[in-house]
Amino acid sequence: MRDRTDAAAPAPAPDPFAPVVPGRPAATRRPAPLPQVPEPERDSGRAPEREAGPERARAPRPLGEHRRWPRSFADRLTAPLPGVRAYARLAREGAFRPGPEGLRGIPDLPYEPGPLPPVPPGGICVTWAGHASWVLRIGGSTVLTDPVWSRRILGTPARMTPVGVRWEDLPPVDAVVISHNHYDHLDAPTLKRLPRHTPLFVPAGLAGWFRRRGFTRVTDLDWWESAELGGVRFEFVPAHHWSKRSLIDTCRSLWGGWILTDTVGAAPRKLYFAGDTGYGHWFGEIGRRHPGIDLALLPVGAYAPRWWLGDVHADPEEAVRAHLDLGARRMAPMHWATFVLSAEPVMEPLHRTLAAWSAAGLPREDLWDLPIGASRVLGPEPAGSGDGEEGGEGKEAKVEAAGEA
């Protein structure tokens, strides 16, 4: 089964990265000279040695370097992949989708698109486009996460809710981060809409997929490695998941989440985008290396049946536990209300997340359960406060339905 979503495009002439300069209008951003990169190196593919903490973080990698990776990342799996017996049980039980009762909640799925609000200097804004797709504005940049603007992805019914932000309403995109290569996170038709000089930050072993399609600014990273562009530091961090896009590429590329840090603010804000993940020990390690995460975007859906998905998709209670392990100040649920990927009732992820949050005794205002299309702004943190309180008014944009791109 080959990736049928688009064909390899001829590569245009090399075009260097264009760092984002806060304060310069987006329309005037132009490429800057590409820094010298070393000759390709061969990476071991193994997790780096435990470091002492954030103060010992490694230097950022050069942008756009070409690297050699191991043929497989299967040694990074934290649970064995399902075998023939598990697939046979899944087929026998037919537990792929919710029953009619579970689908009755589709009209209640939260969908309230609105205009993107302004972001104060030193603040951040998150807008949920649906599933794991976010429009993040941080450090003077606009970053898309796992952008999927398609109505349908391979192997699933059409999306239950429209995209929360029309493509034509997006500001200029300064960078894109990809968590892994599954079709609901790496969508070729959406990526074809991007200029081929768009900077892309992707997992180790996945850069070739983008370069074959003509993208010229691709940086692939191992776990705990980072790179910087404009006013944002992008660090790739572990996840409890796997990768596969065809019958012959299981675990040929890595999987993980991203820490985005504002590098220009007086009191820099920090976001964690988990991508797709089960629950496990990595959350505590991410929190240890990155204390003071302002907002964690965590998946809460596509978890049933547990015997099939428990190792790779966190359920709502595990997502709240992951939030606590991270030591994050706020949490925004994602990976639900968009595609039918599993058997739980479509509204259940939100109901269980709210219950788990309350049971943990956490402040209700720190759970950002946004409707699809809504935005929330976190103002600049007063220097030296360290208390994680909002420096500006958090707000959710609510306007007439903008429709799907």
Secondary structure, 3 states (H helix, E strand, C coil): CCCCCCCCCCCCCCCCCCCCCCCCCHHHCCCCCCCCCCCCCECCCCCCCCCCCHHHCCCCCCCCCCCECCCCCHHHCCCCCCCHHHHHHHHHHCCCCCCHHHHCCHHHCCECCCCCCCCCCCCEEEEEEECCEEEEEECCEEEEECCCCCCCCCCCCCCCCCCCCCHHHCCCCCEEECCCCCCCCCCHHHHCCCCCCCCEEEECCCHHHHHCCCCCCEEEECCCCEEEECCEEEEEECCCCCCCCCCCCCCCCCCCEEEEEECCCCCCCEEEECCCCCCCCHHHHHHHHCCCCCEEEEECCCCCCHHHHCCCCCCHHHHHHHHHHHCCCCEEEECCCCCCCCCCCCCHHHHHHHHHHHHCCCCHHHECCCCECCEEEECCCCCCCCCCCCCCCCCCCCCCCCCCC
